[in-house]
Amino acid sequence: MLFQIFVDVCLPILAVIGLGWGLDRLFGLDLKTLVKLNLYLFVPAFILVRLSTSDLAGLIGLKVVAFTVSVILSMGALSWIVCAIRKQPPGQRYAMKLSTMIYNCGNWGIPLMTLAFSELGPVVQVFVLATMNLTSFSLGVFLANAGSSERKGLFRPILKQPSPYAILLALILRASGNPLEEVVFVWTPLTYLANGLVGFALLTLGVQLSQTKPPPPVGNLGIALVIRLVGGPLVATVLTWIFGFRGELAAILILGTAAPTAVNTALLAHEFKADSRFAAAAVLYSTLLASVAVTALLGALRAGWIPWATP
């Protein structure tokens, strides 16, 4: 069963990531351009379309948002405890928090949910993605800036990001019955972009990994990987029970926390002159190891090892 899960769920994701890696090796693609297309075009379009048309009830959506915030804060607390015990300097503390708190629920999580839970998975994941985007460009900016030797203004980078505005507009459209769907020349291009996110984001991730030269996964980096890929699902398992999530919805939320470190963390660390080498290495290793973590976790969920989270 585990082999079949890997082939059906993880291998398609890895294949497209590998394609991006190979194309970069052949042609030397411009990562900055690809990242900007993701952040300023595909992700906002995806959030706007999926969030405004989601069938998930408003109350459940709010609970998913609260759950995601709780996971993020719990991972931050775990990282803080580990760093305090190990007496790490500030720069390394902030780098570890970035790498464990902000996970890749977009260009990893969306394809994963599309393959693992094709009906409900993407619907739930868009609420997780919206929450993570707000966190990345608020708390993430703060952590990257705080760990930098060249601190920049806090609010300007946050205000320049389109995803928070896409979330706000999607919520307004959702509350008003989404009249934008009737404007075909606007809605149809937005739908094309939303549908293109999965493939384009995975290609971008492959290029990012191709251009990463990481240190060995030992010491703080190894601990960060364990916190992200093992601690995340353990925390989520407890939180799904506390929040009252059951069945397939609980399984989706638990599986989503086995995602690797978000690419945005490396980008933020680079932008704010924080420990970008640590952040990029966390992205690389956690992305490679996430396939193993997801395969094992999905197998456990389908086998009923977590009684309240059996799909």
Order of alpha helices (4+ residues) and beta strands (2+ residues): alpha-alpha-alpha-alpha-alpha-alpha-alpha-alpha-alpha-alpha-alpha-alpha-alpha-alpha-alpha-alpha-alpha
